[in-house]
Amino acid sequence: MQKTIDANQSQQTNQSQKVAVLGASGWIGSHLVNEAVSRGHEVIALVRDAEKFSTAGVQVRQFDLLDTQADLATAVQGADVVIAAVGGRAAGNHELVAQTAQRLLTTLPETGVSRLLWVGGAGSLEVAPGVTLLSGPEFPDAYRAEAQAQGEALAVFRQSDSPIAWTFVSPAAEIFPGEQQAPYRVGGEQLLTDADGNSRISVSDYAVAMVDELEAEQYPNQRIGVAY
């Protein structure tokens, strides 16, 4: 599966959705918030410290993933869709990633949320049949635990019988700071590379791709990859 989309002509929708972004204060999460707001969606930012987050037109709610007693259902109340940008790299608590995937799949059916979009990793994408990017000797050790955690989260999604429609969106091998550079491509299980063998996407175009999927709902219960 491959599909090329010009991010300057991204699919637009007149139907605004209410989107809760978990991890909204993070690098990728903040770009997702801005892209969703720019396209007319109502955004709820779920952050650990609500006093440190402020974006015009965004409702901010305090929610700490590390608190297992925190009420997730209340945090996402009123949302149609949840986008989760979760990582354990900063604190080294990588087990949080798969745990959060399971928590969301279990709890969201009790709410009005019907869809879950997940900021995934590239390590589990295949560079050859049955060979993942993560398994290669050149994969950076600094990102290995993070990639393994995302692979475990993907397994949670694939093994789940939750009624929530999920989409696991893997970026290119390199996701870098930068503006939209259109077009980007959408693929399946194989790592997407360009004519020079590079696998790259800017964080801005990754956010475009995520909100495109939010609006189009083309890939329910699938993992997709996005790259130039």
C-alpha positions in Angstrom: 0.0 0.0 0.0 1.4 3.4 -1.0 -0.5 6.7 -1.5 1.0 10.1 -2.1 -0.7 13.2 -0.6 0.3 16.8 -1.2 0.2 18.3 2.3 -0.5 21.7 0.7 -3.7 20.2 -0.5 -4.6 18.1 2.5 -8.1 16.9 2.8 -10.1 19.5 4.6 -13.4 18.9 6.3 -16.3 21.2 7.2 -17.2 18.9 10.1 -15.3 20.0 13.3 -14.5 17.3 15.7 -13.7 17.5 19.4 -10.2 16.1 19.8 -8.4 15.3 23.1 -4.7 15.2 22.6 -2.8 13.2 25.3 0.7 14.5 25.6 -0.2 17.9 24.1 2.7 19.6 25.7 5.3 17.4 24.0 7.2 18.1 20.8 5.0 16.1 18.5 1.9 16.7 20.7 2.1 20.4 20.4 2.3 20.3 16.6 -0.7 18.0 16.6 -2.6 20.5 18.7 -1.7 23.4 16.4 -2.6 21.5 13.2 -5.9 20.4 14.5 -6.8 23.9 15.7 -5.7 25.5 12.4 -8.2 23.2 10.6 -11.1 24.1 12.8 -11.2 21.3 15.3 -12.0 21.8 19.0 -9.0 20.6 21.0 -8.7 19.5 24.6 -5.1 19.4 25.7 -4.4 16.7 28.3 -1.2 17.7 30.1 0.5 16.9 33.4 0.8 20.5 34.4 -2.1 22.6 33.2 -0.5 25.8 34.4 2.4 25.4 32.1 0.4 25.0 28.9 -1.4 27.7 27.0 -2.6 27.8 23.4 -5.2 30.1 22.1 -8.6 28.4 21.6 -7.5 25.2 23.4 -9.2 23.8 26.5 -6.6 22.5 28.9 -7.2 19.7 31.4 -4.8 18.2 33.9 -4.1 14.5 33.5 -1.0 12.6 34.7 -0.4 9.3 33.1 1.9 8.3 35.9 -1.1 8.4 38.3 -2.9 5.1 37.8 -5.8 6.5 39.8 -6.3 9.5 37.6 -9.8 9.4 36.0 -9.2 9.0 32.2 -12.9 9.0 31.4 -13.4 12.4 33.0 -10.3 13.8 31.3 -11.6 12.9 27.8 -15.2 13.8 28.6 -16.9 15.4 25.6 -14.2 14.3 23.1 -15.1 12.5 19.8 -11.5 11.3 19.2 -8.3 10.9 21.2 -4.8 11.4 19.8 -2.1 9.9 22.1 1.5 11.1 21.9 3.1 9.0 24.6 6.7 8.3 25.2 8.9 7.1 28.1 12.2 8.3 26.9 12.5 11.4 29.1 12.0 9.5 32.4 13.2 6.1 31.1 9.8 4.5 32.0 9.3 2.9 28.6 6.8 0.4 30.0 4.3 3.3 30.2 3.8 3.2 26.4 2.2 -0.2 26.1 0.4 0.3 29.5 -1.2 3.5 28.2 -2.3 1.8 25.0 -4.0 -0.9 27.0 -5.5 1.7 29.4 -7.0 3.7 26.5 -8.4 0.7 24.7 -10.0 -0.5 27.9 -11.4 2.8 29.2 -12.4 4.7 26.1 -15.3 2.4 25.2 -16.9 3.6 28.5 -16.9 7.2 27.2 -18.2 8.9 24.1 -14.9 8.5 22.3 -15.1 6.2 19.2 -11.6 6.6 17.8 -8.0 6.5 19.0 -5.1 7.8 16.9 -1.7 6.8 18.2 1.7 8.4 17.6 3.8 5.3 16.9 7.4 4.6 16.1 9.3 3.5 13.0 11.3 0.7 14.6 8.7 -2.0 13.9 8.4 -1.1 10.2 10.0 -3.7 7.8 13.1 -2.9 5.8 12.8 -6.4 4.2 10.2 -9.1 4.5 10.1 -10.1 8.1 13.0 -7.8 9.0 12.3 -4.7 11.1 14.2 -1.5 11.2 14.8 -2.0 14.9 16.5 -5.4 14.3 19.2 -3.9 12.1 22.7 -3.4 13.5 22.7 0.3 12.5 19.7 1.2 14.7 20.8 3.8 17.2 21.1 2.4 20.7 19.9 5.7 22.2 16.4 5.0 20.6 16.3 1.2 21.0 14.3 1.1 24.2 11.9 3.7 22.9 11.4 1.7 19.6 10.9 -1.5 21.5 8.2 0.1 23.7 6.4 1.3 20.6 6.6 -2.2 19.1 5.0 -3.5 22.3 2.2 -0.9 22.1 1.5 -2.0 18.5 1.2 -5.6 19.7 -1.3 -4.4 22.3 -3.4 -2.8 19.6 -3.3 -5.8 17.3 -4.2 -8.2 20.1 -7.1 -6.1 21.4 -10.7 -6.8 21.0 -11.7 -3.3 22.0 -14.5 -1.7 20.0 -12.5 1.5 19.7 -11.4 2.1 16.1 -7.6 2.8 16.4 -4.9 3.9 13.9 -1.2 3.5 14.7 0.7 6.1 12.7 4.4 5.4 12.4 6.6 8.3 11.2 9.6 7.9 8.9 12.9 6.7 10.4 13.9 10.3 10.9 11.3 12.8 12.1 12.9 16.3 12.3 12.0 19.9 13.2 10.7 21.7 10.2 7.8 23.2 8.3 5.5 21.5 5.8 7.4 20.3 2.7 4.7 18.3 0.8 4.0 15.8 -0.5 4.1 13.0 1.9 3.3 9.3 1.3 1.3 6.8 3.2 2.4 3.2 3.4 1.7 0.0 5.3 4.2 -2.3 7.0 7.2 -1.4 5.0 9.5 1.5 5.8 9.0 4.2 3.2 12.2 5.6 1.7 12.9 8.2 -1.0 14.9 7.8 -4.2 18.1 8.3 -2.2 17.2 5.6 0.3 16.4 8.1 3.1 13.3 7.8 5.3 12.4 11.3 6.6 9.4 13.5 7.5 9.2 16.9 9.2 7.2 17.0 12.5 4.9 19.5 10.8 4.1 17.1 7.9 3.7 14.3 10.4 1.0 16.4 12.1 -0.6 17.1 8.8 -0.8 13.4 8.1 -2.3 12.6 11.5 -5.0 15.2 11.1 -5.6 14.0 7.6 -6.4 10.6 9.0 -8.5 12.2 11.8 -10.7 13.7 9.1 -10.7 11.0 6.4 -10.9 7.9 8.7 -9.3 5.8 6.0 -7.3 3.3 8.0 -9.3 2.0 11.0 -7.6 -0.8 13.1 -4.4 -0.5 11.0 -0.8 0.6 11.3 0.3 3.1 8.6 3.6 4.8 8.0 4.1 8.3 6.7 7.2 9.7 5.0 8.4 11.7 2.0 
